[in-house]
Amino acid sequence: MSSLLAVNTILAAGDPTHVANGEEIAFWILGPVSLLGAIGTVVARNAVHSALSLVATMMSLGLFYLIEQGPFLGLVQIIVYTGAIMILFLFVLMLVGRDSSDSLVETLRGQRAAALLAGLAFALLLSITVGRAFIGRAPVNLATPNANGNNVNRIADKLFTDYLFAFELTSALLIVAAVGAMVLAHIERDGPRPTQKMLARERIRSGRPQPLPGPGVLSSGNAIGTPALLPDGSIAPESLIGGTTIEVGAVSSTPELDR
Amino acid sequence: MMSANLSLLAADDSNATLSAFGHDAVWIILIKVVGVFVFLVVMTLFSIVFERKVVGRMQNRIGPNRTGPWGVLQSLADGVKLAFKEEIIPVLADKPVYWIAPVVSAVPAFLAFSVMPFGPVVSIFGHHTALQLTDLPVGVLVIFACSSLGVYGIVLSGWASGSTYPLLGALRSAAQMISYEVAMGLSMVAVFLYAETMSTSGIVNYQRHLWNVLPLCVSFGVYCIAMVGETNRAPFDLPEAESELVGGFHTEYSSMKFALFFLAEYINMVTVSALATTLFLGGWRAPIPLSLWHGANAGWWPLLWFTAKVVLFIFTFVWLRGTLPRLRYDQFMHFGWKVLIPINLIWILAITTVKVLGDRGTNRVVVGACVLVPVLAIILIYTIFDVRRQKNIEAELQAEDEAEAALGTTFPIPPMDLVVPASPRLVSVGVSVPALATSATPPSGGPPSTTEEGRSDG
């Protein structure tokens, strides 16, 4: 927060070519963090560690936007990407299970070297293009459009006038994706969904309303009168309640029945 | 800058506007940071004792009353005890993530309060400054972002524990908090539309004459429900359902790490309460009879009103916990997605229409009628259909009940003429006990204590 304040004071001074102190400090902290996060995303063996590295990168980017006078963009980046999308990623990864890890056998020979080379080439291309675009141009700060807290209003203006078509197109794409997901996940029900009362009644009617005995319990019921079974399936006489006798074969003794 | 502040002060009832922030001296910022931290920690200690006391009273108990006068130091003692407890880390835990999770849960909880307005411009050692650490044009989104980051603490702790119950708790909480964040965000949208700003100080300024809770009553209701879901409190405490999941996501945590989760949960409670106060209940502004006194909204008094409103919300949280049973998971998700969100969307549409037409100068009565009549009609038609559907369902159930009765007694119902043999213990002592029938009317004349026993056993 203090870096933000420092940025504000420097911007108030109005020297666009000078990089503010706070901004510089924030850059040298967040830059390495985002870079390490990006590397960690690729290198980490564990899928959840990889996802967490990506979260670190996204949050640093969000803070970068904040510092570069885009508070709305920065916070939306944090809310949408780290708060919603990455949580859903984690959700799926957790369902997959923590012990599953990628097989390290390479199916394509030399793909790592090729990927590294391609990545470096792309980075070079990107930095040259972006770098050339900025050479000889004085950076302009956003103090004027952001004045009086109108950052959000300016974005809304642009979005709903100049970029309306792109905006609507994107939303159409998202809706199509959402509908597609619903169609894929849709299950046709045979009848109306049973209510809680119906289910309870069905369970009582089944003749076995109590929960099934836990695994390893060699009995076909859990009432106090039910005799214990020996490993061979016969009734343990010690477990019989005084006075009761049970005909041989009256109790089905296969543990399979219990599951 | 000071003169600008002063002119603002003169013009606008000592309100701080957005441009007033970001010019404080470093020592004032430090004082404010420490102040916010202390406020949150004290509120946590207070809330825990308060909750235990209130729940105790609701259950005809006294609650903690041993530590300190009236037991007020109980949570302090508990906190000290937690810090000195042995720390147990499961063998299967993923160490780094296990360690990070409580920190990730506690830090955003504190951070969210950085944009909360506690009061108007006051004088601290001769410097005029707002009782608020800082503000941004998108202040409310900061709080929202912090609450969405808090989910990570829960999710990661559940995963890193390497145990089944925490994992289930974490999965539940991830789904729950994301679902209820949507409803929460939508109910904030109505406030943004009305106040035309997202900065917290601006929203408090806007409520100078009328608190948002009146024009935006539906949003307020949805927000209040969503905030209970967002903080994992009863009746929406599925991620830590004691009867199903032991402790949920923090089952495997102990000592200081558990204390951090505990702290984060209570701070989150304070945060959502404070946000509800800021968005809907006029923030630090005095309630109606008090606001007639001119000095009520100046100086340090507003801090008191603000705290009182927050405590009111915390009391509601406790009340809910003492009253309502936990929801079933599917019903809970159904409620979030199919009830809260559609209501919110329709409400935002209606509010936007009223706002836009009102801004264009149309008569407010006409606008209100044009918008409210269709909305009310929709609600009425839906209600009629729903009532008819309910009647059908009831008739069906009754028919089923009758069919059921025709089949005779079922498993758990003992026969009406069941005779329970006399207890051998009582027989050996020599007390003559009439055989107890487990019908609705026990035979009269038996010793009352035995009758009671028979009833409670049955």
Interface residues (C-beta under 8 A of the other chain):
Chain A: M1 S2 L4 L5 N8 T9 N46 V48 H49 L52 V55 P71 F72 L75 V76 I78 I79 T82 G83 A84 I87 L88 L90 F91 M94 L95 R98 N146 N148 G149 N150 N151 V152 T195 K197 M198 R201 I204 R205 G207 P209
Chain B: L18 S19 G22 H23 D24 V26 I29 D94 P96 V97 S114 L133 T134 L136 P137 V138 L141 V142 F144 A145 S148 L149 V151 Y152 V155 L156 G158 W159 G162 L167 A170 L171 A174 A175 I178 E181 T197 M198 S199 G202 I393 L397 E400 E404 T410 F411 P412
